[in-house]
Amino acid sequence: MGIFSDNLFANDHIIVTGATGGIGYVTAMELLKTGAKVTACGRNEEKLNKLMQSAHYQSEGSRILIVAGDLNNPEDREKIVQEARTHFGEITGLVNAAGITGGDLVENIEENEIIHVMETNFTSQVMFSQLVYKEMKKERRGNIVNVSSLSGLRGTYGNTAYAGSKFALIGFTQSFALEAIEYGIRVNAVCPGFVDTEMARNILDKKAFRAGITYDEQLEAVQKDLPSGRITTPEEVASAILYLLSGASGNIVGESLKISGGSVMR
């Protein structure tokens, strides 16, 4: 990225959830490049090991801890925080990047799918944040960034479950921010649109199938509708996250930073 100093987070220990996904993975690597100690967690051990290998390749392996776990499992949430605290000490930052897509038209959606999407994208985020928050309160400092979505700011066709979960995450961000700032802890969110990740590619592929067109044609149509003419890169989302974690955003509290390529303005 080139806009942050190599020691920006030299005194910080930051947990990144969803570190096996595109945004979480890149964010973890960018944090390592700026001096942070990083506890990276996710459900896919193979991808976590790949992240560890990448960190070692860049001579940053001593500052990363990987912990496999499912945030929907209370015991795994406890394990992640305990291992992070034991290995690197005080936790000064949290990036809630874990999440899944899912949903259907209201007339077709199954209750168990709604429950699963809400549990993964909202409930588990709140409960994990609660554990980290208790640790941060001891030192009366910290920064938390939730990865929501443009779907958390406006509804889209056939997107009830996912949009509902991301709207909920925005409400959580704002309410939590008011509580946490009393203890010197800032809570904010980023709201990207389509990002060049595996998750977004799968969504675009499904859209293309429903429309009877190719993936490339669907991607072209999406990008044509964006004022910037392209979808967002994971590195651009990571840059926004690092900004909100840093002192440069010191009086930004409870905000939802849009990364929309100009498609959503308000």
C-alpha positions as CSV (number, residue, x, y, z in Angstrom):
1,M,0.0,0.0,0.0
2,G,2.9,2.3,0.8
3,I,1.0,5.0,2.8
4,F,1.7,3.6,6.3
5,S,5.0,3.6,8.1
6,D,6.7,0.2,8.9
7,N,6.3,0.8,12.6
8,L,2.8,2.3,12.7
9,F,1.5,-0.5,14.9
10,A,4.8,-1.6,16.5
11,N,3.3,-1.4,20.0
12,D,0.0,-3.1,19.1
13,H,-1.5,-6.6,19.3
14,I,-4.4,-6.9,16.9
15,I,-6.8,-9.9,16.5
16,V,-8.1,-10.5,13.0
17,T,-11.1,-12.8,12.6
18,G,-11.9,-14.3,9.3
19,A,-8.2,-14.3,8.4
20,T,-8.7,-17.1,6.0
21,G,-11.0,-14.9,3.8
22,G,-9.8,-12.3,1.3
23,I,-10.2,-9.2,3.3
24,G,-9.1,-10.7,6.6
25,Y,-6.1,-12.4,5.0
26,V,-4.8,-9.2,3.4
27,T,-5.5,-7.1,6.5
28,A,-3.5,-9.5,8.6
29,M,-0.5,-9.3,6.2
30,E,-0.7,-5.5,6.0
31,L,-0.8,-5.2,9.8
32,L,2.3,-7.4,10.0
33,K,4.1,-5.1,7.5
34,T,3.3,-2.1,9.7
35,G,4.9,-3.7,12.8
36,A,1.8,-5.2,14.6
37,K,1.7,-8.5,16.5
38,V,-1.3,-10.3,14.9
39,T,-3.4,-13.1,16.2
40,A,-5.1,-14.5,13.1
41,C,-8.1,-16.8,13.4
42,G,-10.5,-18.7,11.1
43,R,-12.0,-22.1,10.5
44,N,-9.8,-23.2,7.7
45,E,-6.5,-24.5,9.1
46,E,-5.0,-25.0,5.6
47,K,-5.5,-21.3,4.8
48,L,-4.3,-20.3,8.2
49,N,-1.1,-22.3,7.6
50,K,-0.7,-20.6,4.2
51,L,-1.0,-17.2,6.0
52,M,1.7,-18.3,8.4
53,Q,3.9,-19.4,5.6
54,S,3.5,-16.0,3.9
55,A,4.4,-14.2,7.1
56,H,7.6,-16.3,7.5
57,Y,8.5,-15.7,3.8
58,Q,8.4,-12.0,4.5
59,S,10.4,-12.5,7.8
60,E,7.4,-11.5,9.9
61,G,6.6,-15.0,11.3
62,S,7.6,-14.1,14.8
63,R,4.8,-11.6,15.1
64,I,1.9,-13.8,14.0
65,L,-0.1,-16.4,16.0
66,I,-2.7,-18.5,14.1
67,V,-5.6,-20.0,16.0
68,A,-8.1,-22.2,14.3
69,G,-11.7,-21.9,15.6
70,D,-15.3,-21.4,14.8
71,L,-16.7,-18.1,16.2
72,N,-20.1,-19.6,16.5
73,N,-18.7,-21.9,19.2
74,P,-18.4,-20.2,22.6
75,E,-15.5,-22.4,23.6
76,D,-13.6,-21.5,20.5
77,R,-14.2,-17.8,21.1
78,E,-12.8,-18.2,24.6
79,K,-9.8,-20.2,23.3
80,I,-8.9,-17.6,20.7
81,V,-8.8,-14.7,23.2
82,Q,-7.0,-16.8,25.9
83,E,-4.3,-17.9,23.5
84,A,-3.9,-14.4,22.0
85,R,-3.5,-12.9,25.5
86,T,-1.0,-15.6,26.6
87,H,1.1,-15.4,23.5
88,F,1.3,-11.6,22.8
89,G,-0.1,-10.0,25.9
90,E,-2.4,-6.9,25.9
91,I,-4.9,-6.8,23.0
92,T,-5.1,-3.3,21.5
93,G,-7.1,-3.9,18.3
94,L,-9.8,-6.2,16.8
95,V,-10.8,-6.6,13.2
96,N,-14.1,-8.5,12.9
97,A,-13.7,-9.7,9.3
98,A,-15.4,-13.1,9.6
99,G,-18.6,-13.5,7.7
100,I,-20.5,-15.5,5.1
101,T,-22.9,-14.8,2.3
102,G,-26.3,-16.4,1.9
103,G,-30.0,-15.8,1.4
104,D,-32.7,-16.0,-1.1
105,L,-36.0,-14.3,-2.0
106,V,-38.3,-13.9,1.0
107,E,-40.8,-16.4,-0.5
108,N,-38.1,-19.1,-0.8
109,I,-35.7,-18.6,2.2
110,E,-35.5,-21.2,4.9
111,E,-35.5,-20.3,8.6
112,N,-32.4,-22.3,9.3
113,E,-30.5,-20.3,6.6
114,I,-31.5,-17.0,8.2
115,I,-30.4,-18.2,11.6
116,H,-27.1,-19.4,10.3
117,V,-26.3,-16.1,8.5
118,M,-27.3,-14.0,11.4
119,E,-25.4,-16.2,13.9
120,T,-22.2,-16.0,11.8
121,N,-22.4,-12.4,10.6
122,F,-23.9,-10.8,13.7
123,T,-24.3,-12.8,16.9
124,S,-20.9,-14.4,17.0
125,Q,-19.3,-11.0,16.2
126,V,-21.0,-9.4,19.1
127,M,-20.1,-12.2,21.5
128,F,-16.5,-12.3,20.4
129,S,-16.2,-8.5,20.7
130,Q,-17.6,-8.8,24.2
131,L,-14.7,-11.0,25.2
132,V,-12.1,-8.7,23.6
133,Y,-13.7,-5.6,25.0
134,K,-13.4,-6.9,28.6
135,E,-9.7,-7.2,28.0
136,M,-9.4,-3.8,26.4
137,K,-11.3,-2.1,29.3
138,K,-8.5,-3.2,31.7
139,E,-6.1,-0.9,29.9
140,R,-8.8,1.7,28.9
141,R,-7.6,1.7,25.3
142,G,-8.2,-0.1,22.0
143,N,-9.7,0.1,18.5
144,I,-12.3,-2.2,17.0
145,V,-13.3,-2.3,13.3
146,N,-16.3,-4.3,12.1
147,V,-16.4,-5.4,8.4
148,S,-19.9,-4.7,7.4
149,S,-21.0,-4.0,3.8
150,L,-22.9,-1.6,1.5
151,S,-25.6,-4.2,2.1
152,G,-25.7,-3.0,5.6
153,L,-26.7,0.5,4.4
154,R,-29.3,-0.4,1.7
155,G,-31.2,-3.4,0.8
156,T,-30.8,-5.3,-2.5
157,Y,-32.9,-7.8,-4.4
158,G,-33.0,-11.3,-3.0
159,N,-30.6,-10.4,-0.2
160,T,-32.7,-10.3,3.0
161,A,-30.6,-12.6,5.2
162,Y,-27.2,-11.1,4.3
163,A,-28.4,-7.5,4.3
164,G,-30.3,-8.0,7.6
165,S,-27.1,-9.4,9.2
166,K,-25.0,-6.5,7.9
167,F,-27.6,-3.9,8.9
168,A,-27.5,-5.4,12.4
169,L,-23.7,-5.1,12.5
170,I,-24.0,-1.4,11.7
171,G,-26.5,-0.9,14.6
172,F,-24.1,-2.9,16.8
173,T,-21.2,-0.7,15.7
174,Q,-23.0,2.5,16.6
175,S,-24.5,1.4,19.9
176,F,-21.2,-0.3,21.0
177,A,-19.2,2.8,20.1
178,L,-21.2,4.9,22.5
179,E,-20.5,2.5,25.4
180,A,-16.8,1.8,24.5
181,I,-15.7,5.4,24.0
182,E,-16.2,6.0,27.7
183,Y,-13.2,3.8,28.3
184,G,-11.0,5.2,25.5
185,I,-12.0,2.4,23.0
186,R,-13.1,3.4,19.5
187,V,-15.5,1.2,17.5
188,N,-16.1,1.8,13.7
189,A,-17.0,-0.1,10.6
190,V,-16.0,-0.4,7.0
191,C,-18.7,-1.0,4.3
192,P,-17.3,-2.2,1.1
193,G,-19.3,-3.1,-2.0
194,F,-18.0,-5.9,-4.3
195,V,-14.4,-6.7,-3.4
196,D,-12.2,-8.9,-5.6
197,T,-12.3,-11.9,-3.3
198,E,-13.5,-15.5,-3.6
199,M,-16.8,-14.7,-1.8
200,A,-17.6,-11.9,-4.3
201,R,-16.6,-14.0,-7.2
202,N,-19.0,-16.7,-6.1
203,I,-21.8,-14.2,-5.8
204,L,-21.1,-12.8,-9.2
205,D,-21.0,-16.3,-10.6
206,K,-24.5,-17.1,-9.2
207,K,-25.8,-13.8,-10.6
208,A,-24.4,-14.7,-14.0
209,F,-26.0,-18.1,-13.9
210,R,-29.4,-16.6,-13.1
211,A,-29.1,-14.1,-15.8
212,G,-27.9,-16.6,-18.4
213,I,-24.6,-14.8,-19.1
214,T,-20.9,-15.5,-18.4
215,Y,-19.1,-14.5,-15.3
216,D,-17.0,-12.0,-17.3
217,E,-20.2,-10.4,-18.7
218,Q,-21.6,-10.2,-15.2
219,L,-18.5,-8.6,-13.8
220,E,-18.4,-6.1,-16.7
221,A,-22.0,-5.2,-16.1
222,V,-21.4,-4.6,-12.4
223,Q,-18.3,-2.5,-13.0
224,K,-20.1,-0.5,-15.7
225,D,-22.6,0.7,-13.1
226,L,-19.8,1.9,-10.8
227,P,-18.7,5.5,-11.2
228,S,-15.1,4.4,-10.6
229,G,-15.5,1.7,-13.3
230,R,-14.2,-1.1,-11.1
231,I,-14.8,-3.2,-8.0
232,T,-12.7,-2.7,-4.9
233,T,-9.4,-4.6,-4.1
234,P,-8.9,-6.3,-0.7
235,E,-5.8,-4.0,-0.3
236,E,-8.1,-0.9,-0.5
237,V,-10.4,-2.3,2.2
238,A,-7.3,-3.2,4.4
239,S,-6.1,0.4,4.0
240,A,-9.4,1.7,5.3
241,I,-9.3,-0.7,8.2
242,L,-5.7,0.2,9.1
243,Y,-6.7,3.9,9.0
244,L,-9.5,3.3,11.5
245,L,-7.3,1.3,13.8
246,S,-4.6,4.0,13.8
247,G,-4.3,7.3,15.7
248,A,-4.9,9.2,12.5
249,S,-8.6,8.5,12.9
250,G,-8.5,9.5,16.6
251,N,-11.9,11.3,16.8
252,I,-13.8,9.0,14.5
253,V,-16.3,7.1,16.6
254,G,-19.2,4.9,15.5
255,E,-18.8,5.6,11.8
256,S,-19.4,3.4,8.8
257,L,-16.8,4.1,6.1
258,K,-18.2,3.4,2.7
259,I,-15.9,1.9,0.0
260,S,-18.3,2.0,-2.9
261,G,-16.5,3.3,-6.0
262,G,-19.0,6.2,-5.9
263,S,-22.1,4.0,-6.1
264,V,-23.5,4.9,-2.7
265,M,-23.3,8.5,-1.6
266,R,-25.2,10.0,1.4
